[in-house]
Amino acid sequence: MTTPKPKTSQTMKPATAAKKLGIYLAATPAEFQAGVVSRDELNAMQAEPPQWLVDLRRNGPHPRQVVAARLGVSVTGLGRAGISEALTTEQIDALREEDPEWLRRERTTQAEVRKEAQRVKDAEAKAASVKAAREAGKAAHKPGRK
């Protein structure tokens, strides 16, 4: 009989943990960047974030996916606009205030993409509903059933 192995905690690289936390890795403390992060540590940081994490989420710099979300555009749209670096909250707010032409264009593109995705989702749901109704109708009319 073998004895069960002690359960080891799942760990991840700092880059993975930063992505899950929605923060820019290069702006994190050196000890965060140098070590590994366990699943328990990540959950604890999400439940009760340390002050450095609160400040980083509030002020940035923010990773591209966060910048894109705050501006209402895609990460690809940021690339088309030539924005490849992390931005602070202040820089994001300044872009919103300035409202350059590229930002308006990318927001329009993003809105069209979302609208099309919703149209496809609705069409797929309708098709699935029709198929289910058809199959239910066939099952109800099988020979030998009363």
C-alpha positions, 0 to 999 in steps of 0.5 A: 500500500502506498501512502498518498503524496502530500498535496503541493500548491500550484505555482505560477511564474510572476508574468502569469500572476501579473496577467491574472491580476491585471497588472503590468509586471515591470511595475511590480515590486522586485520580490514579486518579479523574482519569485514564484506565486502560489495559487493560494498567494494569488487568491489572497492578493485578490481577496485582500490586495496589498497596498502596492497592488491597490496603488498599481491598479489605481494609478498604473502603469497598466498593461495593454489589455487594461489600457484597451479596455479603459479606452473601449478599443481592442489591443490590436487597435492600440497597436494600429495607433502606435501605442505599444507601451504601458500607460498610466491612469493619468495618460489614459484619462488625457487620451479620453479627454483629447479624444483623437480621431484614431480613438473615435475610429477604433471605438466605432470599430470595436462597437461594430465587432461587438454588434456583429458578435451579438448578431452571430450569437443570436442567430446561433441561439435561434438555429439551436432552438429551431433544431431542438423544436424540430427534434422534439416534434420528430420524437413525438410523432414516432410510429408506435407511440400513443 
